[in-house]
Each structure stands twice: as structure tokens, then as C-alpha cells.
């Protein structure tokens, strides 16, 4: 009985750790996708992810990393429109 309780507690602790790791992994994946798209396009004004996101915030464009990562992969024309809106 005690052994099962310890196993259950260990399972719950590991489950929370893994859940947090998955969140970190996906955030890193979205940032990598956005950064790769920015560098591939070759925009001189914002050639880094941090500059791109800074200009997004200054222009009051509210898009999270998940949506931007999906747009960068699936809909490149929309991503070009967003980046041109930021630059000009």
C-alpha cells in the first residue's frame, strides 16, 4: 500500500515536469520557426527574432508566438504582409 502511494506521487511529480518540458519545447520550436523565416527572407531592418518581435509590439500587433510560427510555415504571403507592415 505504501509502495503504491509512493509510486503515484512519483508519477504525478514526473507528469508535471514533463508537462512543463513540453511547453518549453513548443515555445522553442515556434521561436525557431519564426527566426528561420525572418533570416531566410533577408530583411535587413529586422534580421533577428528579438528585433522582429520588438517591432511587432511597438506597432501594437498582437499575435502570439504559436500563431506566428504557424503563419511562417503555412502561409508565407501573410507573413510577408506582416513583416512589410512592420517595416514601413
Biopython code that builds the backbone (N, CA, C, O; Angstrom):
import numpy as np
from Bio.PDB.StructureBuilder import StructureBuilder

atoms = [
    (1, "UNK", "N", (0.821, -1.191, 0.000)),
    (1, "UNK", "CA", (0.000, 0.000, 0.000)),
    (1, "UNK", "C", (0.868, 1.260, 0.000)),
    (1, "UNK", "O", (0.608, 2.200, -0.752)),
    (2, "UNK", "N", (1.887, 1.274, 0.836)),
    (2, "UNK", "CA", (2.767, 2.433, 0.911)),
    (2, "UNK", "C", (3.561, 2.577, -0.383)),
    (2, "UNK", "O", (3.784, 3.688, -0.866)),
    (3, "UNK", "N", (3.985, 1.446, -0.938)),
    (3, "UNK", "CA", (4.758, 1.489, -2.169)),
    (3, "UNK", "C", (3.927, 2.071, -3.317)),
    (3, "UNK", "O", (4.439, 2.848, -4.122)),
    (4, "UNK", "N", (2.657, 1.699, -3.391)),
    (4, "UNK", "CA", (1.785, 2.228, -4.443)),
    (4, "UNK", "C", (1.602, 3.731, -4.286)),
    (4, "UNK", "O", (1.594, 4.460, -5.278)),
    (5, "UNK", "N", (1.457, 4.197, -3.061)),
    (5, "UNK", "CA", (1.303, 5.630, -2.835)),
    (5, "UNK", "C", (2.551, 6.389, -3.265)),
    (5, "UNK", "O", (2.455, 7.459, -3.867)),
    (6, "UNK", "N", (3.721, 5.837, -2.957)),
    (6, "UNK", "CA", (4.969, 6.473, -3.369)),
    (6, "UNK", "C", (5.079, 6.502, -4.892)),
    (6, "UNK", "O", (5.529, 7.492, -5.468)),
    (7, "UNK", "N", (4.668, 5.413, -5.540)),
    (7, "UNK", "CA", (4.706, 5.365, -6.999)),
    (7, "UNK", "C", (3.747, 6.392, -7.601)),
    (7, "UNK", "O", (4.071, 7.044, -8.593)),
    (8, "UNK", "N", (2.591, 6.529, -7.007)),
    (8, "UNK", "CA", (1.625, 7.512, -7.506)),
    (8, "UNK", "C", (2.149, 8.936, -7.354)),
    (8, "UNK", "O", (1.984, 9.764, -8.250)),
    (9, "UNK", "N", (2.773, 9.212, -6.231)),
    (9, "UNK", "CA", (3.343, 10.542, -6.006)),
    (9, "UNK", "C", (4.464, 10.806, -7.003)),
    (9, "UNK", "O", (4.549, 11.895, -7.571)),
    (10, "UNK", "N", (5.319, 9.819, -7.217)),
    (10, "UNK", "CA", (6.405, 9.972, -8.181)),
    (10, "UNK", "C", (5.854, 10.197, -9.582)),
    (10, "UNK", "O", (6.379, 11.015, -10.338)),
    (11, "UNK", "N", (4.795, 9.469, -9.928)),
    (11, "UNK", "CA", (4.172, 9.627, -11.238)),
    (11, "UNK", "C", (3.645, 11.049, -11.420)),
    (11, "UNK", "O", (3.833, 11.649, -12.478)),
    (12, "UNK", "N", (2.994, 11.585, -10.404)),
    (12, "UNK", "CA", (2.442, 12.932, -10.502)),
    (12, "UNK", "C", (3.538, 13.985, -10.620)),
    (12, "UNK", "O", (3.391, 14.952, -11.367)),
    (13, "UNK", "N", (4.622, 13.806, -9.895)),
    (13, "UNK", "CA", (5.745, 14.740, -9.980)),
    (13, "UNK", "C", (6.357, 14.701, -11.375)),
    (13, "UNK", "O", (6.612, 15.748, -11.971)),
    (14, "UNK", "N", (6.594, 13.503, -11.898)),
    (14, "UNK", "CA", (7.165, 13.367, -13.236)),
    (14, "UNK", "C", (6.223, 13.916, -14.299)),
    (14, "UNK", "O", (6.669, 14.505, -15.283)),
    (15, "UNK", "N", (4.933, 13.727, -14.104)),
    (15, "UNK", "CA", (3.946, 14.217, -15.065)),
    (15, "UNK", "C", (4.009, 15.738, -15.160)),
    (15, "UNK", "O", (3.955, 16.292, -16.259)),
    (16, "UNK", "N", (4.123, 16.412, -14.030)),
    (16, "UNK", "CA", (4.210, 17.871, -14.043)),
    (16, "UNK", "C", (5.499, 18.345, -14.692)),
    (16, "UNK", "O", (5.491, 19.324, -15.437)),
    (17, "UNK", "N", (6.608, 17.662, -14.420)),
    (17, "UNK", "CA", (7.878, 18.031, -15.039)),
    (17, "UNK", "C", (7.793, 17.890, -16.550)),
    (17, "UNK", "O", (8.222, 18.779, -17.285)),
    (18, "UNK", "N", (7.245, 16.785, -17.012)),
    (18, "UNK", "CA", (7.147, 16.549, -18.446)),
    (18, "UNK", "C", (6.201, 17.543, -19.112)),
    (18, "UNK", "O", (6.447, 17.975, -20.238)),
    (19, "UNK", "N", (5.151, 17.897, -18.440)),
    (19, "UNK", "CA", (4.206, 18.863, -18.997)),
    (19, "UNK", "C", (4.881, 20.216, -19.185)),
    (19, "UNK", "O", (4.653, 20.891, -20.189)),
    (20, "UNK", "N", (5.703, 20.610, -18.234)),
    (20, "UNK", "CA", (6.430, 21.872, -18.357)),
    (20, "UNK", "C", (7.482, 21.789, -19.453)),
    (20, "UNK", "O", (7.706, 22.763, -20.172)),
    (21, "UNK", "N", (8.130, 20.632, -19.588)),
    (21, "UNK", "CA", (9.126, 20.463, -20.643)),
    (21, "UNK", "C", (8.492, 20.554, -22.025)),
    (21, "UNK", "O", (9.089, 21.098, -22.954)),
    (22, "UNK", "N", (7.288, 20.021, -22.156)),
    (22, "UNK", "CA", (6.591, 20.082, -23.441)),
    (22, "UNK", "C", (6.267, 21.528, -23.793)),
    (22, "UNK", "O", (6.406, 21.920, -24.951)),
    (23, "UNK", "N", (5.842, 22.323, -22.826)),
    (23, "UNK", "CA", (5.559, 23.734, -23.070)),
    (23, "UNK", "C", (6.821, 24.467, -23.511)),
    (23, "UNK", "O", (6.790, 25.263, -24.449)),
    (24, "UNK", "N", (7.923, 24.195, -22.832)),
    (24, "UNK", "CA", (9.197, 24.826, -23.178)),
    (24, "UNK", "C", (9.634, 24.409, -24.573)),
    (24, "UNK", "O", (10.117, 25.235, -25.348)),
    (25, "UNK", "N", (9.468, 23.136, -24.894)),
    (25, "UNK", "CA", (9.865, 22.624, -26.202)),
    (25, "UNK", "C", (9.085, 23.305, -27.325)),
    (25, "UNK", "O", (9.676, 23.727, -28.319)),
    (26, "UNK", "N", (7.775, 23.414, -27.177)),
    (26, "UNK", "CA", (6.970, 24.016, -28.230)),
    (26, "UNK", "C", (7.251, 25.508, -28.371)),
    (26, "UNK", "O", (7.278, 26.026, -29.487)),
    (27, "UNK", "N", (7.459, 26.199, -27.270)),
    (27, "UNK", "CA", (7.805, 27.622, -27.356)),
    (27, "UNK", "C", (9.112, 27.790, -28.115)),
    (27, "UNK", "O", (9.231, 28.673, -28.964)),
    (28, "UNK", "N", (10.090, 26.945, -27.814)),
    (28, "UNK", "CA", (11.371, 26.993, -28.514)),
    (28, "UNK", "C", (11.206, 26.686, -30.002)),
    (28, "UNK", "O", (11.869, 27.297, -30.841)),
    (29, "UNK", "N", (10.326, 25.746, -30.328)),
    (29, "UNK", "CA", (10.056, 25.389, -31.718)),
    (29, "UNK", "C", (9.440, 26.556, -32.479)),
    (29, "UNK", "O", (9.845, 26.839, -33.606)),
    (30, "UNK", "N", (8.462, 27.238, -31.876)),
    (30, "UNK", "CA", (7.823, 28.369, -32.543)),
    (30, "UNK", "C", (8.818, 29.498, -32.776)),
    (30, "UNK", "O", (8.831, 30.105, -33.847)),
    (31, "UNK", "N", (9.647, 29.782, -31.784)),
    (31, "UNK", "CA", (10.641, 30.840, -31.926)),
    (31, "UNK", "C", (11.636, 30.482, -33.017)),
    (31, "UNK", "O", (12.035, 31.350, -33.793)),
    (32, "UNK", "N", (12.045, 29.222, -33.094)),
    (32, "UNK", "CA", (12.979, 28.782, -34.125)),
    (32, "UNK", "C", (12.367, 28.926, -35.509)),
    (32, "UNK", "O", (13.049, 29.355, -36.439)),
    (33, "UNK", "N", (11.104, 28.580, -35.662)),
    (33, "UNK", "CA", (10.430, 28.715, -36.959)),
    (33, "UNK", "C", (10.364, 30.169, -37.399)),
    (33, "UNK", "O", (10.650, 30.487, -38.554)),
    (34, "UNK", "N", (9.989, 31.049, -36.485)),
    (34, "UNK", "CA", (9.888, 32.473, -36.820)),
    (34, "UNK", "C", (11.257, 33.026, -37.173)),
    (34, "UNK", "O", (11.395, 33.754, -38.156)),
    (35, "UNK", "N", (12.259, 32.695, -36.393)),
    (35, "UNK", "CA", (13.613, 33.183, -36.628)),
    (35, "UNK", "C", (14.150, 32.679, -37.960)),
    (35, "UNK", "O", (14.806, 33.427, -38.685)),
    (36, "UNK", "N", (13.881, 31.430, -38.288)),
    (36, "UNK", "CA", (14.344, 30.879, -39.562)),
    (36, "UNK", "C", (13.682, 31.592, -40.731)),
    (36, "UNK", "O", (14.337, 31.887, -41.730)),
    (37, "UNK", "N", (12.409, 31.866, -40.614)),
    (37, "UNK", "CA", (11.691, 32.557, -41.691)),
    (37, "UNK", "C", (12.199, 33.978, -41.863)),
    (37, "UNK", "O", (12.352, 34.446, -42.991)),
    (38, "UNK", "N", (12.460, 34.666, -40.768)),
    (38, "UNK", "CA", (12.973, 36.036, -40.836)),
    (38, "UNK", "C", (14.340, 36.051, -41.501)),
    (38, "UNK", "O", (14.598, 36.885, -42.369)),
    (39, "UNK", "N", (15.207, 35.149, -41.110)),
    (39, "UNK", "CA", (16.551, 35.112, -41.694)),
    (39, "UNK", "C", (16.530, 34.663, -43.145)),
    (39, "UNK", "O", (17.349, 35.116, -43.944)),
    (40, "UNK", "N", (15.607, 33.781, -43.498)),
    (40, "UNK", "CA", (15.505, 33.303, -44.877)),
    (40, "UNK", "C", (15.029, 34.416, -45.801)),
    (40, "UNK", "O", (15.482, 34.515, -46.941)),
    (41, "UNK", "N", (14.118, 35.254, -45.314)),
    (41, "UNK", "CA", (13.612, 36.365, -46.122)),
    (41, "UNK", "C", (14.672, 37.423, -46.345)),
    (41, "UNK", "O", (14.671, 38.089, -47.380)),
    (42, "UNK", "N", (15.562, 37.587, -45.408)),
    (42, "UNK", "CA", (16.664, 38.527, -45.558)),
    (42, "UNK", "C", (16.280, 39.975, -45.332)),
    (42, "UNK", "O", (16.842, 40.862, -45.974)),
    (43, "UNK", "N", (15.348, 40.240, -44.445)),
    (43, "UNK", "CA", (15.024, 41.621, -44.103)),
    (43, "UNK", "C", (16.201, 42.235, -43.369)),
    (43, "UNK", "O", (16.658, 41.707, -42.356)),
    (44, "UNK", "N", (16.690, 43.362, -43.891)),
    (44, "UNK", "CA", (17.845, 43.992, -43.265)),
    (44, "UNK", "C", (17.466, 44.732, -41.988)),
    (44, "UNK", "O", (18.291, 44.883, -41.087)),
    (45, "UNK", "N", (16.230, 45.190, -41.910)),
    (45, "UNK", "CA", (15.838, 46.004, -40.764)),
    (45, "UNK", "C", (15.571, 45.183, -39.510)),
    (45, "UNK", "O", (15.823, 45.642, -38.396)),
    (46, "UNK", "N", (15.073, 43.999, -39.689)),
    (46, "UNK", "CA", (14.848, 43.145, -38.516)),
    (46, "UNK", "C", (15.253, 41.720, -38.880)),
    (46, "UNK", "O", (14.410, 40.875, -39.182)),
    (47, "UNK", "N", (16.530, 41.479, -38.847)),
    (47, "UNK", "CA", (17.049, 40.175, -39.250)),
    (47, "UNK", "C", (17.136, 39.193, -38.086)),
    (47, "UNK", "O", (17.616, 38.072, -38.253)),
    (48, "UNK", "N", (16.676, 39.606, -36.917)),
    (48, "UNK", "CA", (16.686, 38.734, -35.757)),
    (48, "UNK", "C", (15.287, 38.656, -35.163)),
    (48, "UNK", "O", (14.463, 39.554, -35.335)),
    (49, "UNK", "N", (15.051, 37.589, -34.483)),
    (49, "UNK", "CA", (13.745, 37.362, -33.861)),
    (49, "UNK", "C", (13.420, 38.450, -32.850)),
    (49, "UNK", "O", (12.291, 38.938, -32.804)),
    (50, "UNK", "N", (14.395, 38.832, -32.043)),
    (50, "UNK", "CA", (14.125, 39.810, -30.987)),
    (50, "UNK", "C", (13.737, 41.167, -31.575)),
    (50, "UNK", "O", (12.830, 41.823, -31.061)),
    (51, "UNK", "N", (14.411, 41.594, -32.641)),
    (51, "UNK", "CA", (14.050, 42.858, -33.283)),
    (51, "UNK", "C", (12.669, 42.781, -33.920)),
    (51, "UNK", "O", (11.883, 43.726, -33.840)),
    (52, "UNK", "N", (12.382, 41.656, -34.548)),
    (52, "UNK", "CA", (11.084, 41.457, -35.185)),
    (52, "UNK", "C", (9.959, 41.534, -34.160)),
    (52, "UNK", "O", (8.951, 42.205, -34.384)),
    (53, "UNK", "N", (10.132, 40.855, -33.055)),
    (53, "UNK", "CA", (9.094, 40.851, -32.024)),
    (53, "UNK", "C", (8.972, 42.209, -31.354)),
    (53, "UNK", "O", (7.877, 42.617, -30.968)),
    (54, "UNK", "N", (10.088, 42.911, -31.214)),
    (54, "UNK", "CA", (10.056, 44.257, -30.650)),
    (54, "UNK", "C", (9.242, 45.185, -31.545)),
    (54, "UNK", "O", (8.436, 45.974, -31.052)),
    (55, "UNK", "N", (9.449, 45.095, -32.856)),
    (55, "UNK", "CA", (8.697, 45.940, -33.783)),
    (55, "UNK", "C", (7.223, 45.543, -33.827)),
    (55, "UNK", "O", (6.358, 46.397, -34.026)),
    (56, "UNK", "N", (6.933, 44.266, -33.645)),
    (56, "UNK", "CA", (5.531, 43.842, -33.546)),
    (56, "UNK", "C", (4.848, 44.534, -32.373)),
    (56, "UNK", "O", (3.742, 45.057, -32.510)),
    (57, "UNK", "N", (5.500, 44.536, -31.240)),
    (57, "UNK", "CA", (4.920, 45.136, -30.036)),
    (57, "UNK", "C", (4.782, 46.652, -30.184)),
    (57, "UNK", "O", (3.787, 47.227, -29.742)),
    (58, "UNK", "N", (5.773, 47.304, -30.802)),
    (58, "UNK", "CA", (5.708, 48.756, -30.975)),
    (58, "UNK", "C", (4.576, 49.158, -31.913)),
    (58, "UNK", "O", (3.950, 50.201, -31.721)),
    (59, "UNK", "N", (4.312, 48.339, -32.922)),
    (59, "UNK", "CA", (3.218, 48.623, -33.855)),
    (59, "UNK", "C", (1.876, 48.103, -33.359)),
    (59, "UNK", "O", (0.877, 48.165, -34.075)),
    (60, "UNK", "N", (1.856, 47.600, -32.154)),
    (60, "UNK", "CA", (0.636, 47.113, -31.487)),
    (60, "UNK", "C", (-0.048, 45.999, -32.274)),
    (60, "UNK", "O", (-1.275, 45.953, -32.372)),
    (61, "UNK", "N", (0.755, 45.114, -32.827)),
    (61, "UNK", "CA", (0.231, 43.916, -33.476)),
    (61, "UNK", "C", (0.262, 42.806, -32.438)),
    (61, "UNK", "O", (1.329, 42.428, -31.954)),
    (62, "UNK", "N", (-0.897, 42.293, -32.101)),
    (62, "UNK", "CA", (-0.990, 41.301, -31.036)),
    (62, "UNK", "C", (-1.141, 39.916, -31.658)),
    (62, "UNK", "O", (-2.251, 39.466, -31.944)),
    (63, "UNK", "N", (-0.031, 39.264, -31.859)),
    (63, "UNK", "CA", (-0.002, 37.879, -32.325)),
    (63, "UNK", "C", (0.968, 37.125, -31.435)),
    (63, "UNK", "O", (2.080, 37.591, -31.184)),
    (64, "UNK", "N", (0.558, 35.976, -30.964)),
    (64, "UNK", "CA", (1.461, 35.219, -30.102)),
    (64, "UNK", "C", (2.421, 34.373, -30.940)),
    (64, "UNK", "O", (2.282, 34.282, -32.160)),
    (65, "UNK", "N", (3.373, 33.770, -30.283)),
    (65, "UNK", "CA", (4.414, 33.013, -30.971)),
    (65, "UNK", "C", (3.852, 31.801, -31.702)),
    (65, "UNK", "O", (4.326, 31.445, -32.781)),
    (66, "UNK", "N", (2.857, 31.180, -31.123)),
    (66, "UNK", "CA", (2.272, 29.991, -31.738)),
    (66, "UNK", "C", (1.656, 30.335, -33.088)),
    (66, "UNK", "O", (1.901, 29.648, -34.080)),
    (67, "UNK", "N", (0.866, 31.385, -33.126)),
    (67, "UNK", "CA", (0.204, 31.790, -34.365)),
    (67, "UNK", "C", (1.233, 32.245, -35.393)),
    (67, "UNK", "O", (1.138, 31.879, -36.564)),
    (68, "UNK", "N", (2.209, 33.034, -34.974)),
    (68, "UNK", "CA", (3.243, 33.486, -35.908)),
    (68, "UNK", "C", (4.049, 32.322, -36.463)),
    (68, "UNK", "O", (4.404, 32.323, -37.641)),
    (69, "UNK", "N", (4.340, 31.333, -35.631)),
    (69, "UNK", "CA", (5.061, 30.148, -36.101)),
    (69, "UNK", "C", (4.267, 29.376, -37.134)),
    (69, "UNK", "O", (4.833, 28.884, -38.110)),
    (70, "UNK", "N", (2.961, 29.264, -36.932)),
    (70, "UNK", "CA", (2.118, 28.571, -37.902)),
    (70, "UNK", "C", (1.986, 29.368, -39.191)),
    (70, "UNK", "O", (1.980, 28.790, -40.278)),
    (71, "UNK", "N", (1.881, 30.688, -39.083)),
    (71, "UNK", "CA", (1.803, 31.529, -40.276)),
    (71, "UNK", "C", (3.101, 31.450, -41.066)),
    (71, "UNK", "O", (3.075, 31.397, -42.296)),
    (72, "UNK", "N", (4.228, 31.442, -40.378)),
    (72, "UNK", "CA", (5.525, 31.389, -41.054)),
    (72, "UNK", "C", (5.678, 30.116, -41.873)),
    (72, "UNK", "O", (6.299, 30.140, -42.935)),
    (73, "UNK", "N", (5.129, 29.016, -41.403)),
    (73, "UNK", "CA", (5.249, 27.750, -42.121)),
    (73, "UNK", "C", (4.167, 27.598, -43.184)),
    (73, "UNK", "O", (4.465, 27.237, -44.322)),
    (74, "UNK", "N", (2.924, 27.869, -42.827)),
    (74, "UNK", "CA", (1.800, 27.535, -43.706)),
    (74, "UNK", "C", (1.450, 28.636, -44.702)),
    (74, "UNK", "O", (1.114, 28.340, -45.849)),
    (75, "UNK", "N", (1.520, 29.889, -44.290)),
    (75, "UNK", "CA", (1.039, 30.975, -45.130)),
    (75, "UNK", "C", (2.119, 32.045, -45.245)),
    (75, "UNK", "O", (2.118, 33.018, -44.492)),
    (76, "UNK", "N", (3.029, 31.864, -46.176)),
    (76, "UNK", "CA", (4.167, 32.774, -46.280)),
    (76, "UNK", "C", (3.751, 34.159, -46.750)),
    (76, "UNK", "O", (4.351, 35.154, -46.345)),
    (77, "UNK", "N", (2.738, 34.236, -47.595)),
    (77, "UNK", "CA", (2.282, 35.536, -48.078)),
    (77, "UNK", "C", (1.781, 36.404, -46.924)),
    (77, "UNK", "O", (2.069, 37.599, -46.871)),
    (78, "UNK", "N", (1.052, 35.815, -46.028)),
    (78, "UNK", "CA", (0.566, 36.536, -44.848)),
    (78, "UNK", "C", (1.739, 36.995, -43.981)),
    (78, "UNK", "O", (1.713, 38.096, -43.432)),
    (79, "UNK", "N", (2.753, 36.164, -43.860)),
    (79, "UNK", "CA", (3.931, 36.537, -43.078)),
    (79, "UNK", "C", (4.664, 37.707, -43.730)),
    (79, "UNK", "O", (5.156, 38.595, -43.035)),
    (80, "UNK", "N", (4.740, 37.712, -45.071)),
    (80, "UNK", "CA", (5.348, 38.836, -45.789)),
    (80, "UNK", "C", (4.571, 40.124, -45.535)),
    (80, "UNK", "O", (5.170, 41.180, -45.330)),
    (81, "UNK", "N", (3.255, 40.042, -45.547)),
    (81, "UNK", "CA", (2.423, 41.223, -45.304)),
    (81, "UNK", "C", (2.674, 41.764, -43.900)),
    (81, "UNK", "O", (2.795, 42.974, -43.711)),
    (82, "UNK", "N", (2.750, 40.885, -42.932)),
    (82, "UNK", "CA", (3.007, 41.312, -41.551)),
    (82, "UNK", "C", (4.381, 41.958, -41.436)),
    (82, "UNK", "O", (4.520, 43.009, -40.810)),
    (83, "UNK", "N", (5.392, 41.345, -42.030)),
    (83, "UNK", "CA", (6.747, 41.898, -41.926)),
    (83, "UNK", "C", (6.858, 43.226, -42.671)),
    (83, "UNK", "O", (7.555, 44.127, -42.205)),
    (84, "UNK", "N", (6.189, 43.368, -43.817)),
    (84, "UNK", "CA", (6.221, 44.643, -44.533)),
    (84, "UNK", "C", (5.470, 45.728, -43.773)),
    (84, "UNK", "O", (5.870, 46.892, -43.798)),
    (85, "UNK", "N", (4.398, 45.363, -43.105)),
    (85, "UNK", "CA", (3.664, 46.327, -42.295)),
    (85, "UNK", "C", (4.530, 46.845, -41.152)),
    (85, "UNK", "O", (4.448, 48.018, -40.785)),
    (86, "UNK", "N", (5.341, 45.986, -40.603)),
    (86, "UNK", "CA", (6.227, 46.386, -39.509)),
    (86, "UNK", "C", (7.311, 47.328, -40.013)),
    (86, "UNK", "O", (7.644, 48.312, -39.354)),
    (87, "UNK", "N", (7.856, 47.024, -41.178)),
    (87, "UNK", "CA", (8.983, 47.794, -41.683)),
    (87, "UNK", "C", (8.586, 49.188, -42.154)),
    (87, "UNK", "O", (9.367, 50.130, -42.023)),
    (88, "UNK", "N", (7.392, 49.326, -42.696)),
    (88, "UNK", "CA", (7.026, 50.608, -43.326)),
    (88, "UNK", "C", (5.872, 51.278, -42.663)),
    (88, "UNK", "O", (5.458, 52.358, -43.086)),
]
sb = StructureBuilder()
sb.init_structure("model")
sb.init_model(0)
sb.init_chain("A")
sb.init_seg("    ")
for serial, (resi, resn, name, xyz) in enumerate(atoms, 1):
    if name == "N":
        sb.init_residue(resn, " ", resi, " ")
    sb.init_atom(name, np.array(xyz, "f"), 0.0, 1.0, " ", f" {name:<3s}", serial, name[0])
structure = sb.get_structure()
